[in-house]
Amino acid sequence: IAKMSWDSYIDNLIGHTAGNCDKACIIGLDGSKWTTDGHDKALKIQASEAATIGQAMTSKDFTPFQTSGILVEGIKYQFLRGEDTLVLGKKKDNGAITFQSSKKAIVIGHTAEGQQQGNTNKGVGVIAEYLESLGM
């Protein structure tokens, strides 16, 4: 049985952001990693970080992000806002982070410092909505 690679979605997401997103990954709502760290533009999220994000996005309780920040790749981003399926964070000199969930997945995009997070948000949204349309 061939194992589907989710890594191609990283290129697809970055392609939708006009060069504003530099790294991305997809995780399951259960906190499992769907994309690998082997892709050159992979956002290398740690298992514990993915579990925390999965829990918050499943429960739609963003209190942990508000009180402790959003940890991705060991960097703590300041929580900007969260609404239903979307969470935004930012860290001075480290760029910004965008999460959007679908039925079963969370698409995560990183915006390089000095780039436009709005374009990353659009790219993350395109992939999340596509996965949603597939029932994922």
BELLIN-V795296 format. One record per backbone hydrogen bond with DSSP energy under -1.0 kcal/mol. NH is the residue of the N-H (numbers start at 1). CO is the residue of the C=O. If there is no record, write none. Layout:
nh->NH co->CO
nh->NH co->CO
This chain:
nh->9 co->6
nh->10 co->7
nh->12 co->8
nh->13 co->9
nh->14 co->10
nh->15 co->11
nh->16 co->13
nh->17 co->14
nh->20 co->17
nh->22 co->110
nh->23 co->110
nh->24 co->41
nh->25 co->108
nh->27 co->106
nh->28 co->32
nh->29 co->104
nh->31 co->28
nh->34 co->26
nh->35 co->26
nh->42 co->39
nh->43 co->24
nh->45 co->43
nh->50 co->46
nh->51 co->47
nh->52 co->48
nh->53 co->49
nh->54 co->50
nh->55 co->51
nh->56 co->52
nh->57 co->53
nh->58 co->54
nh->59 co->55
nh->60 co->56
nh->66 co->62
nh->67 co->63
nh->68 co->64
nh->69 co->65
nh->70 co->77
nh->72 co->75
nh->75 co->72
nh->77 co->70
nh->78 co->90
nh->80 co->88
nh->81 co->88
nh->83 co->86
nh->85 co->83
nh->86 co->83
nh->87 co->99
nh->88 co->81
nh->89 co->97
nh->90 co->78
nh->91 co->95
nh->94 co->91
nh->96 co->111
nh->97 co->89
nh->98 co->109
nh->99 co->87
nh->100 co->107
nh->101 co->85
nh->102 co->105
nh->104 co->136
nh->106 co->27
nh->107 co->100
nh->108 co->25
nh->109 co->98
nh->110 co->23
nh->111 co->96
nh->112 co->20
nh->115 co->112
nh->120 co->116
nh->121 co->117
nh->122 co->118
nh->123 co->119
nh->124 co->120
nh->125 co->121
nh->126 co->122
nh->127 co->123
nh->128 co->124
nh->129 co->125
nh->130 co->126
nh->131 co->127
nh->132 co->128
nh->133 co->129
nh->134 co->130
nh->135 co->132
nh->136 co->131
